[in-house]
Amino acid sequence: MWAELGAAGRIGRVYRRGDPAAGVDPERLGELMAALDRTETIGSTLAVCVQIATAVPLLTLSPGPGPVAAALAEAIAGRAVIALAATDEGSGSDLLGLGTRVDIGDDAIEVTGEKRWITNATQADHFLVLGRHRNGRHFTSFSWALVPASAPGVSVRPADTDLFDGSGTGHVSFDGVRLSRAHLVGRPGRGLAAFAAHIAVERLAGALWGVALCRRVLADTRAFLTSRRHAEGTLWELDSLRQRFAGCLLRAHQLQALTRELAERVSHHDTTAAALLKAASGTTVPHVLTECAQLQGAEGFASGGAQRLRTEAALFGVGGGTTEVVLSVVAGAADRLLAELGPQESASPGTTKKPETRGHDDP
């Protein structure tokens, strides 16, 4: 599917001026996520989401000739799959505790460690690896490296799960993988700062996808309720079921409204706004899909049915930062967010308010 998107020019079209370094166009990103949700599995959509929102833009940190720029061009064309390899063997939320090393020499680098639950692992041409280049739990101790999947010392095994078909989720080991220094991505020591900025866009993509997924499942659920006979009418005529459905519809509209309000800010790497979106999608999508699965009764257990979607929708509260982690980010910006609840200040004639970019380096 990635190859098809690239061949059709749909990967580059997501970015402003067709350039990943310029950031995503939220409207086009939303259109793509909705189109994928209509036709693809959750796993396949996830495989695109992580690449298009995070992995591909991160490669722009190393402009100019070299292996990174070459991989970027191949990825945009759909001829190369880039797996974002950030999560280590330890807790995924403890990035400062990463054990994977990217040791940097004068002419070469060496990558050693293991990454777990990596999307696209089993189908990747390259791994974009976050690792530490020096000891200590410091924000500037981490760097990115682009590791070819074919490099000696790289081994991949599929994750032990029957969920997320099409995502290529797996575990990756790097055993003293030696590469030229040209495989460094971005400046040494800026790994976590770059990750914080670009994961914000993945959270926007997730929220846009979440709205599309909720809309699809709600439409399917309403069709089920209006067609299933009950007494002299249908299940839709039971007020208790209508109210539960309406509650889900309300939550989906709230997520859509928040996404529309914050999309431009998040596309410019406002990490606090991204945390709000991630917390909203991480609670809304699982709730809506759980309720819809219950409303569909036994039919929800059909192959590929609502119960399967409900299980996989738990991803929205885990991947890209757990709900608990992003709520901590929201709490840390409480004063700013409280102020935003006040009356809007009118812009002077002929001026526009610039997107908020504070929090660029927040984890």
KEKE-3310 file (N, C-alpha, C; in steps of 0.2 Angstrom, whole numbers, plus 5000, padded with zeros to 4 digits):
npx = (5004:5010:5019:5010:5003:5014:5018:5007:5008:5003:5009:5019:5010:5004:5011:5016:5018:5023:5034:5042:5049:5043:5032:5016:5001:4986:4973:4974:4981:4971:4961:4968:4970:4956:4953:4961:4956:4943:4946:4956:4964:4966:4979:4986:4984:4990:5003:5005:5003:5012:5024:5021:5019:5029:5041:5046:5046:5056:5068:5071:5080:5093:5098:5104:5116:5118:5116:5104:5097:5094:5087:5076:5070:5067:5057:5047:5043:5038:5045:5053:5052:5051:5055:5051:5061:5060:5055:5061:5068:5064:5052:5041:5037:5048:5059:5071:5078:5082:5091:5097:5111:5120:5134:5146:5159:5174:5173:5164:5149:5141:5129:5120:5108:5091:5075:5058:5041:5039:5032:5030:5042:5044:5044:5052:5064:5073:5078:5074:5083:5082:5094:5106:5120:5129:5131:5120:5105:5100:5093:5100:5107:5105:5103:5099:5099:5101:5098:5101:5090:5096:5109:5124:5122:5109:5094:5077:5062:5045:5032:5023:5008:4991:4985:4983:4985:4994:5002:5016:5022:5035:5050:5067:5084:5100:5116:5130:5131:5139:5141:5144:5147:5139:5126:5121:5106:5101:5107:5120:5114:5102:5092:5080:5074:5070:5062:5051:5046:5041:5033:5022:5015:5012:5002:4992:4989:4984:4973:4965:4963:4956:4944:4938:4938:4929:4917:4915:4912:4901:4892:4890:4885:4873:4866:4865:4856:4845:4840:4838:4826:4814:4802:4788:4795:4811:4828:4833:4823:4822:4824:4834:4845:4846:4850:4863:4870:4869:4877:4889:4890:4891:4903:4912:4910:4915:4928:4931:4929:4939:4950:4950:4951:4964:4973:4981:4990:4996:5002:5012:5021:5017:5018:5010:4997:4996:4997:4985:4976:4980:4977:4963:4959:4964:4955:4942:4941:4943:4932:4920:4921:4920:4907:4900:4902:4896:4883:4880:4879:4879:4882:4894:4904:4908:4919:4932:4924:4915:4919:4932:4938:4936:4945:4958:4957:4961:4974:4975:4975:4988:4999:5011:5012:5006:4990:4990:5003:5002:4993:4999:5008:4998:4994:5006:5005:4995:4992:4994:4984:4972:4972:4969:4956:4949:4940:4942:4955:4953:4960:4971:4965:4969:4979:4985:4984:4998:5003:5004:5020:5027:5034:5041:5052:5048:5046)
npy = (4994:5006:5008:5010:5022:5031:5030:5035:5048:5052:5053:5063:5073:5076:5085:5102:5112:5100:5096:5088:5094:5106:5103:5096:5097:5100:5098:5090:5079:5074:5071:5060:5051:5048:5042:5031:5024:5020:5010:5001:4990:4993:4990:4992:5005:5011:5008:5017:5029:5032:5033:5043:5054:5055:5048:5050:5065:5067:5063:5074:5081:5080:5087:5088:5079:5061:5046:5048:5058:5051:5040:5047:5052:5040:5035:5045:5043:5031:5019:5015:5009:5016:5012:5018:5018:5019:5015:5006:4991:4993:5003:5011:5024:5030:5038:5044:5034:5025:5012:5008:5011:5024:5025:5037:5040:5048:5045:5035:5027:5017:5005:4998:4988:4985:4986:4987:4981:4988:4997:4993:4985:4972:4974:4984:4995:5003:5008:5020:5025:5029:5033:5033:5043:5046:5043:5045:5053:5064:5077:5080:5069:5060:5054:5052:5039:5032:5016:5004:4990:4979:4979:4971:4963:4967:4961:4955:4951:4945:4952:4944:4943:4943:4954:4970:4968:4969:4979:4976:4974:4972:4966:4972:4969:4976:4973:4978:4986:4994:5009:5022:5039:5047:5042:5047:5056:5072:5084:5078:5075:5081:5073:5069:5081:5083:5072:5075:5086:5081:5070:5076:5079:5066:5063:5072:5067:5054:5059:5064:5052:5045:5052:5049:5035:5034:5040:5031:5018:5022:5025:5012:5006:5013:5009:4996:4996:5002:4992:4980:4970:4973:4969:4978:4986:4993:4991:5003:5011:5010:5020:5020:5014:5023:5034:5030:5029:5042:5048:5044:5049:5063:5063:5060:5071:5081:5078:5080:5094:5099:5094:5101:5114:5114:5109:5117:5123:5112:5106:5114:5110:5112:5106:5105:5107:5096:5086:5088:5084:5071:5065:5067:5059:5047:5044:5045:5038:5024:5023:5026:5015:5004:5006:5005:4992:4985:4989:4983:4970:4952:4951:4959:4951:4945:4940:4952:4961:4973:4970:4966:4978:4986:4981:4983:4997:5001:5005:5018:5024:5021:5020:5031:5038:5036:5038:5043:5049:5059:5067:5071:5080:5090:5094:5100:5112:5119:5133:5141:5134:5136:5150:5151:5147:5159:5174:5177:5186:5200:5200:5213:5223:5217:5208:5192:5179:5171:5154:5144:5140:5136:5124:5116:5108:5100:5084)
npz = (5000:5004:4993:4983:4987:4986:4972:4967:4970:4982:4995:4995:4993:5005:5012:5014:5000:4995:5002:5015:5024:5026:5033:5038:5028:5036:5032:5020:5026:5034:5025:5019:5029:5032:5020:5020:5031:5027:5018:5022:5034:5052:5056:5044:5041:5052:5049:5039:5045:5055:5047:5038:5046:5056:5054:5040:5039:5049:5043:5035:5043:5039:5027:5010:5000:5002:5012:5020:5014:5002:5006:5010:4998:4992:5001:5000:4987:4988:4987:4997:5014:5030:5046:5062:5075:5091:5104:5117:5125:5138:5148:5137:5139:5146:5140:5143:5149:5139:5132:5120:5110:5101:5096:5093:5082:5074:5060:5059:5065:5078:5081:5094:5102:5107:5100:5103:5099:5086:5074:5057:5057:5051:5038:5034:5025:5030:5046:5058:5070:5087:5099:5113:5114:5123:5141:5155:5161:5152:5142:5131:5127:5117:5100:5082:5071:5055:5050:5038:5034:5029:5034:5041:5057:5060:5065:5064:5071:5071:5081:5094:5092:5086:5082:5073:5059:5045:5049:5051:5063:5075:5083:5085:5084:5086:5083:5087:5075:5062:5054:5041:5047:5040:5041:5052:5058:5058:5071:5082:5099:5098:5097:5106:5106:5093:5091:5100:5094:5082:5085:5089:5077:5073:5083:5079:5067:5072:5079:5068:5061:5071:5072:5059:5060:5071:5065:5055:5062:5070:5060:5055:5066:5068:5057:5059:5071:5066:5057:5064:5069:5083:5094:5089:5081:5078:5085:5086:5090:5104:5117:5127:5120:5110:5117:5122:5110:5105:5115:5111:5098:5102:5109:5098:5090:5098:5098:5085:5084:5093:5086:5074:5079:5084:5074:5065:5074:5080:5068:5067:5077:5090:5105:5117:5113:5105:5114:5121:5110:5109:5121:5120:5109:5114:5124:5119:5106:5110:5119:5111:5102:5110:5116:5104:5100:5110:5108:5096:5099:5098:5084:5084:5086:5074:5061:5059:5065:5075:5088:5086:5081:5092:5101:5095:5094:5106:5105:5102:5115:5119:5109:5103:5114:5130:5137:5150:5151:5141:5148:5159:5152:5148:5161:5165:5158:5163:5167:5155:5147:5155:5153:5140:5139:5142:5136:5118:5111:5100:5084:5077:5063:5047:5052:5058:5070:5075:5074:5089:5096:5107:5119:5110:5113:5123:5131)
capx = (5000:5014:5021:5004:5003:5020:5017:5001:5010:4999:5013:5021:5004:5002:5016:5015:5023:5026:5041:5041:5053:5039:5027:5010:4995:4981:4967:4976:4982:4965:4958:4972:4968:4950:4952:4964:4951:4938:4948:4962:4964:4969:4986:4989:4983:4995:5009:5006:5002:5019:5029:5020:5018:5035:5048:5048:5049:5063:5073:5073:5085:5099:5097:5110:5118:5120:5111:5098:5093:5092:5081:5070:5068:5064:5051:5042:5041:5035:5050:5056:5048:5055:5052:5053:5063:5061:5053:5066:5066:5061:5046:5041:5037:5054:5064:5078:5081:5084:5097:5101:5117:5122:5141:5148:5166:5176:5171:5159:5144:5140:5122:5119:5103:5085:5069:5052:5035:5041:5028:5034:5048:5045:5043:5056:5070:5078:5076:5076:5084:5084:5098:5110:5127:5133:5128:5116:5098:5100:5089:5104:5111:5102:5104:5096:5104:5097:5101:5098:5088:5101:5116:5126:5120:5102:5089:5070:5057:5038:5029:5019:5001:4987:4982:4986:4987:4997:5007:5023:5025:5040:5056:5073:5090:5106:5122:5136:5130:5144:5139:5147:5144:5134:5120:5117:5101:5101:5113:5120:5111:5095:5087:5074:5070:5067:5056:5046:5042:5038:5028:5016:5011:5009:4997:4987:4987:4980:4966:4961:4961:4951:4937:4936:4936:4922:4912:4913:4909:4895:4887:4888:4881:4866:4863:4863:4851:4839:4838:4837:4819:4813:4795:4784:4799:4818:4832:4834:4817:4823:4827:4840:4850:4847:4854:4870:4872:4870:4883:4895:4890:4893:4911:4915:4909:4919:4935:4932:4929:4945:4955:4949:4953:4971:4976:4986:4995:5000:5006:5019:5024:5015:5017:5005:4991:4996:4995:4977:4973:4981:4973:4956:4958:4965:4949:4936:4940:4941:4925:4915:4921:4918:4900:4897:4903:4891:4876:4879:4877:4882:4885:4900:4910:4909:4926:4933:4918:4916:4923:4939:4940:4937:4952:4963:4956:4965:4980:4974:4977:4995:5004:5013:5012:5000:4985:4993:5009:5001:4989:5005:5010:4993:4994:5011:5004:4989:4991:4993:4978:4967:4971:4966:4948:4946:4938:4947:4957:4952:4966:4970:4963:4975:4984:4983:4987:5003:5002:5008:5025:5030:5034:5044:5057:5045:5046)
capy = (5000:5012:5009:5013:5029:5034:5030:5040:5055:5054:5054:5070:5078:5078:5090:5109:5112:5094:5096:5086:5099:5112:5101:5093:5101:5096:5096:5084:5074:5072:5067:5054:5046:5046:5037:5024:5021:5017:5004:4998:4988:4997:4989:4995:5013:5013:5008:5023:5035:5033:5035:5050:5060:5056:5045:5054:5072:5067:5062:5080:5085:5079:5089:5087:5072:5056:5040:5050:5061:5046:5036:5052:5052:5034:5035:5049:5039:5024:5014:5013:5009:5018:5011:5023:5013:5023:5012:5001:4985:4996:5007:5016:5031:5032:5039:5046:5028:5021:5008:5007:5016:5026:5028:5041:5041:5053:5043:5030:5026:5010:5005:4992:4988:4981:4990:4982:4984:4993:4997:4992:4982:4966:4976:4990:4995:5007:5009:5027:5023:5034:5030:5037:5043:5047:5041:5050:5054:5071:5078:5080:5063:5056:5055:5048:5035:5028:5010:4999:4984:4974:4980:4966:4965:4969:4955:4956:4945:4948:4953:4939:4946:4942:4961:4975:4965:4974:4985:4974:4976:4967:4968:4973:4969:4979:4970:4981:4988:4999:5013:5028:5044:5050:5039:5051:5060:5078:5085:5074:5078:5084:5067:5069:5087:5082:5067:5078:5090:5077:5065:5080:5078:5059:5064:5075:5061:5050:5062:5064:5046:5043:5055:5045:5028:5034:5041:5024:5013:5025:5024:5005:5004:5015:5005:4989:4997:5003:4987:4974:4970:4972:4970:4980:4991:4991:4992:5011:5014:5009:5026:5019:5013:5029:5039:5028:5031:5049:5050:5042:5054:5069:5063:5060:5078:5085:5076:5083:5101:5100:5093:5107:5120:5114:5106:5121:5124:5105:5105:5118:5107:5114:5100:5105:5106:5089:5082:5089:5080:5064:5063:5067:5054:5041:5042:5045:5032:5017:5023:5025:5008:4999:5006:5002:4985:4982:4990:4978:4963:4946:4953:4962:4946:4942:4941:4959:4965:4979:4968:4966:4985:4989:4978:4987:5004:5002:5008:5026:5026:5018:5021:5038:5041:5034:5044:5046:5053:5066:5071:5075:5086:5095:5097:5105:5118:5121:5140:5143:5131:5140:5157:5150:5147:5165:5177:5177:5193:5201:5202:5220:5223:5215:5204:5186:5177:5166:5148:5144:5134:5134:5117:5113:5104:5096:5077)
capz = (5000:5004:4987:4979:4989:4983:4965:4965:4973:4988:5001:4995:4993:5012:5015:5011:4994:4993:5005:5022:5029:5027:5038:5034:5027:5040:5028:5016:5030:5036:5019:5018:5035:5031:5014:5022:5036:5023:5014:5025:5041:5057:5056:5038:5042:5057:5046:5035:5049:5058:5042:5035:5051:5060:5051:5034:5041:5053:5038:5033:5047:5036:5020:5006:4997:5007:5013:5023:5009:4997:5009:5010:4992:4990:5005:4997:4981:4990:4986:5004:5020:5035:5053:5067:5081:5097:5110:5119:5129:5145:5148:5132:5141:5149:5134:5146:5151:5133:5133:5114:5110:5095:5098:5087:5081:5069:5053:5059:5071:5080:5084:5098:5107:5105:5100:5104:5096:5081:5068:5050:5058:5047:5031:5033:5021:5034:5053:5060:5077:5093:5104:5117:5112:5130:5147:5159:5159:5150:5136:5125:5127:5112:5093:5078:5066:5049:5049:5033:5037:5027:5037:5046:5064:5061:5065:5065:5072:5072:5088:5096:5092:5080:5081:5069:5053:5040:5052:5051:5070:5077:5088:5081:5087:5083:5087:5084:5068:5060:5048:5041:5050:5036:5043:5058:5056:5062:5075:5089:5105:5097:5096:5109:5104:5086:5092:5103:5089:5076:5087:5089:5071:5073:5087:5075:5062:5075:5080:5062:5060:5076:5070:5054:5063:5075:5061:5051:5066:5072:5054:5054:5072:5067:5051:5062:5075:5062:5053:5068:5072:5090:5095:5083:5078:5078:5091:5086:5093:5111:5119:5130:5115:5106:5121:5122:5103:5105:5119:5107:5093:5105:5110:5091:5087:5102:5096:5078:5085:5095:5081:5069:5082:5086:5069:5062:5079:5080:5062:5068:5082:5097:5108:5122:5109:5102:5120:5121:5105:5110:5127:5118:5105:5117:5128:5115:5102:5114:5122:5106:5099:5115:5116:5098:5100:5114:5104:5090:5102:5095:5078:5085:5086:5068:5059:5057:5067:5080:5094:5084:5081:5099:5104:5091:5096:5113:5102:5103:5122:5120:5104:5102:5121:5133:5139:5157:5149:5138:5152:5163:5148:5149:5168:5166:5154:5166:5167:5148:5145:5158:5150:5133:5140:5143:5130:5113:5109:5093:5080:5073:5056:5043:5055:5060:5076:5073:5078:5095:5095:5113:5120:5105:5116:5128:5129)
cpx = (5004:5017:5016:5003:5008:5019:5012:5002:5006:5003:5016:5016:5002:5005:5015:5021:5026:5032:5040:5044:5048:5033:5021:5005:4989:4975:4969:4978:4976:4961:4962:4970:4961:4949:4955:4959:4945:4940:4953:4961:4967:4977:4989:4989:4988:5002:5011:5007:5009:5024:5028:5020:5025:5041:5050:5050:5055:5069:5076:5078:5092:5099:5104:5111:5120:5115:5104:5094:5090:5087:5075:5066:5064:5058:5046:5039:5038:5039:5054:5052:5053:5052:5055:5054:5065:5060:5059:5064:5062:5054:5046:5040:5043:5060:5071:5081:5083:5091:5101:5106:5118:5129:5144:5156:5168:5173:5165:5154:5143:5133:5121:5113:5097:5079:5063:5046:5035:5036:5032:5041:5049:5045:5048:5062:5075:5074:5079:5077:5086:5088:5103:5117:5132:5128:5124:5109:5097:5096:5093:5109:5109:5102:5100:5101:5099:5101:5097:5096:5093:5108:5117:5125:5113:5098:5082:5066:5050:5036:5024:5012:4998:4983:4986:4989:4989:5002:5014:5026:5029:5045:5062:5079:5096:5112:5128:5136:5134:5142:5144:5144:5139:5127:5117:5112:5100:5107:5114:5118:5105:5090:5080:5070:5067:5061:5050:5042:5038:5033:5022:5012:5008:5002:4991:4984:4982:4973:4962:4959:4955:4944:4934:4934:4929:4916:4910:4909:4902:4890:4885:4884:4874:4862:4861:4856:4844:4836:4836:4830:4819:4806:4791:4789:4806:4821:4833:4828:4817:4827:4833:4846:4852:4851:4861:4873:4874:4876:4889:4896:4893:4901:4914:4915:4914:4927:4936:4933:4936:4951:4955:4952:4961:4975:4982:4992:4999:5004:5012:5022:5023:5013:5012:4998:4991:4995:4988:4974:4974:4977:4965:4955:4959:4960:4943:4936:4939:4934:4920:4915:4919:4910:4897:4897:4897:4884:4875:4878:4881:4886:4892:4906:4911:4917:4927:4928:4920:4920:4931:4942:4941:4943:4958:4963:4960:4972:4980:4976:4984:5000:5005:5012:5006:4996:4988:4999:5007:4996:4994:5007:5005:4993:5000:5010:4997:4987:4990:4986:4972:4966:4968:4958:4945:4943:4944:4948:4956:4959:4965:4969:4970:4980:4981:4987:4992:5002:5007:5014:5029:5029:5038:5049:5055:5045:5038)
cpy = (5006:5013:5012:5020:5033:5035:5035:5047:5057:5055:5061:5075:5080:5084:5097:5109:5106:5092:5094:5091:5105:5110:5099:5098:5097:5094:5090:5078:5070:5068:5060:5049:5044:5041:5031:5020:5017:5011:4999:4995:4993:4996:4993:5003:5015:5013:5014:5029:5037:5035:5042:5056:5061:5054:5049:5061:5072:5066:5069:5084:5084:5081:5088:5080:5067:5051:5042:5053:5056:5042:5041:5052:5046:5033:5039:5046:5033:5018:5011:5014:5011:5016:5015:5018:5017:5019:5006:4995:4988:4999:5012:5023:5034:5033:5041:5039:5023:5018:5007:5013:5017:5029:5031:5042:5047:5051:5038:5030:5018:5009:4998:4993:4984:4986:4985:4986:4990:4992:4997:4988:4976:4968:4982:4989:4998:5007:5016:5026:5028:5030:5035:5037:5045:5045:5047:5051:5062:5071:5078:5074:5058:5058:5050:5045:5032:5022:5005:4993:4978:4974:4974:4968:4966:4962:4957:4950:4948:4948:4947:4942:4944:4949:4965:4972:4970:4979:4983:4975:4970:4970:4968:4973:4972:4977:4973:4983:4994:5002:5019:5034:5048:5047:5042:5055:5066:5079:5081:5078:5081:5079:5068:5076:5086:5077:5071:5083:5086:5072:5069:5079:5071:5060:5067:5070:5056:5052:5062:5057:5043:5046:5051:5038:5029:5035:5034:5019:5016:5024:5017:5003:5007:5011:4998:4990:4998:4998:4981:4975:4969:4974:4972:4985:4988:4993:5000:5014:5014:5016:5025:5018:5019:5034:5037:5030:5038:5052:5049:5047:5061:5069:5063:5068:5083:5084:5080:5091:5103:5099:5099:5113:5120:5111:5110:5122:5117:5104:5109:5116:5110:5108:5099:5104:5099:5085:5082:5084:5073:5061:5063:5061:5047:5039:5041:5039:5025:5017:5022:5018:5003:5000:5003:4995:4982:4983:4985:4971:4957:4947:4956:4957:4943:4944:4948:4963:4970:4977:4968:4973:4988:4987:4982:4994:5006:5006:5015:5028:5024:5021:5029:5042:5039:5040:5047:5050:5059:5070:5074:5081:5092:5098:5102:5111:5121:5129:5143:5140:5135:5147:5156:5149:5153:5168:5178:5185:5194:5203:5209:5219:5221:5211:5197:5183:5171:5160:5147:5138:5133:5127:5113:5107:5100:5089:5075)
cpz = (5000:4997:4982:4980:4986:4976:4963:4967:4979:4994:5001:4995:5000:5015:5011:5006:4992:4997:5012:5027:5030:5032:5034:5033:5031:5036:5024:5020:5032:5031:5018:5023:5034:5025:5016:5027:5032:5020:5017:5032:5046:5057:5050:5038:5047:5054:5042:5039:5052:5053:5040:5040:5055:5056:5045:5036:5045:5048:5035:5037:5044:5029:5016:5004:5003:5008:5016:5018:5003:5000:5009:5004:4990:4994:5002:4990:4982:4989:4992:5010:5026:5042:5058:5073:5087:5103:5111:5122:5136:5143:5142:5133:5145:5144:5137:5148:5145:5134:5126:5113:5102:5096:5092:5087:5076:5062:5053:5065:5072:5084:5088:5103:5104:5105:5099:5101:5091:5075:5061:5051:5053:5040:5029:5029:5026:5041:5055:5068:5082:5098:5108:5114:5118:5135:5150:5156:5158:5143:5130:5124:5121:5105:5089:5073:5061:5048:5043:5036:5035:5030:5041:5053:5065:5060:5067:5067:5073:5079:5088:5097:5085:5078:5076:5062:5048:5042:5052:5058:5072:5082:5083:5085:5083:5087:5084:5077:5066:5054:5047:5045:5046:5037:5049:5055:5061:5066:5081:5095:5104:5095:5099:5107:5098:5087:5095:5098:5084:5078:5088:5083:5070:5077:5083:5070:5066:5077:5074:5060:5065:5074:5064:5056:5067:5070:5057:5056:5069:5066:5054:5060:5071:5062:5055:5067:5072:5058:5057:5071:5079:5091:5089:5079:5077:5084:5091:5089:5101:5113:5123:5126:5111:5110:5121:5115:5103:5109:5115:5101:5096:5106:5103:5089:5092:5100:5089:5079:5088:5090:5076:5072:5083:5080:5066:5068:5080:5074:5062:5074:5089:5101:5114:5118:5106:5108:5121:5116:5107:5116:5125:5114:5109:5122:5124:5110:5105:5117:5117:5103:5104:5116:5110:5097:5104:5111:5099:5092:5099:5088:5078:5085:5080:5066:5056:5060:5072:5086:5092:5084:5088:5102:5101:5093:5102:5111:5103:5110:5124:5116:5104:5109:5124:5136:5146:5155:5146:5143:5157:5159:5149:5155:5168:5162:5157:5165:5160:5146:5148:5155:5143:5134:5141:5136:5125:5112:5102:5090:5077:5066:5052:5046:5057:5066:5073:5077:5084:5094:5101:5115:5115:5108:5121:5126:5128)
residu = (MET:TRP:ALA:GLU:LEU:GLY:ALA:ALA:GLY:ARG:ILE:GLY:ARG:VAL:TYR:ARG:ARG:GLY:ASP:PRO:ALA:ALA:GLY:VAL:ASP:PRO:GLU:ARG:LEU:GLY:GLU:LEU:MET:ALA:ALA:LEU:ASP:ARG:THR:GLU:THR:ILE:GLY:SER:THR:LEU:ALA:VAL:CYS:VAL:GLN:ILE:ALA:THR:ALA:VAL:PRO:LEU:LEU:THR:LEU:SER:PRO:GLY:PRO:GLY:PRO:VAL:ALA:ALA:ALA:LEU:ALA:GLU:ALA:ILE:ALA:GLY:ARG:ALA:VAL:ILE:ALA:LEU:ALA:ALA:THR:ASP:GLU:GLY:SER:GLY:SER:ASP:LEU:LEU:GLY:LEU:GLY:THR:ARG:VAL:ASP:ILE:GLY:ASP:ASP:ALA:ILE:GLU:VAL:THR:GLY:GLU:LYS:ARG:TRP:ILE:THR:ASN:ALA:THR:GLN:ALA:ASP:HIS:PHE:LEU:VAL:LEU:GLY:ARG:HIS:ARG:ASN:GLY:ARG:HIS:PHE:THR:SER:PHE:SER:TRP:ALA:LEU:VAL:PRO:ALA:SER:ALA:PRO:GLY:VAL:SER:VAL:ARG:PRO:ALA:ASP:THR:ASP:LEU:PHE:ASP:GLY:SER:GLY:THR:GLY:HIS:VAL:SER:PHE:ASP:GLY:VAL:ARG:LEU:SER:ARG:ALA:HIS:LEU:VAL:GLY:ARG:PRO:GLY:ARG:GLY:LEU:ALA:ALA:PHE:ALA:ALA:HIS:ILE:ALA:VAL:GLU:ARG:LEU:ALA:GLY:ALA:LEU:TRP:GLY:VAL:ALA:LEU:CYS:ARG:ARG:VAL:LEU:ALA:ASP:THR:ARG:ALA:PHE:LEU:THR:SER:ARG:ARG:HIS:ALA:GLU:GLY:THR:LEU:TRP:GLU:LEU:ASP:SER:LEU:ARG:GLN:ARG:PHE:ALA:GLY:CYS:LEU:LEU:ARG:ALA:HIS:GLN:LEU:GLN:ALA:LEU:THR:ARG:GLU:LEU:ALA:GLU:ARG:VAL:SER:HIS:HIS:ASP:THR:THR:ALA:ALA:ALA:LEU:LEU:LYS:ALA:ALA:SER:GLY:THR:THR:VAL:PRO:HIS:VAL:LEU:THR:GLU:CYS:ALA:GLN:LEU:GLN:GLY:ALA:GLU:GLY:PHE:ALA:SER:GLY:GLY:ALA:GLN:ARG:LEU:ARG:THR:GLU:ALA:ALA:LEU:PHE:GLY:VAL:GLY:GLY:GLY:THR:THR:GLU:VAL:VAL:LEU:SER:VAL:VAL:ALA:GLY:ALA:ALA:ASP:ARG:LEU:LEU:ALA:GLU:LEU:GLY:PRO:GLN:GLU:SER:ALA:SER:PRO:GLY:THR:THR:LYS:LYS:PRO:GLU:THR:ARG:GLY:HIS:ASP:ASP:PRO)
# end
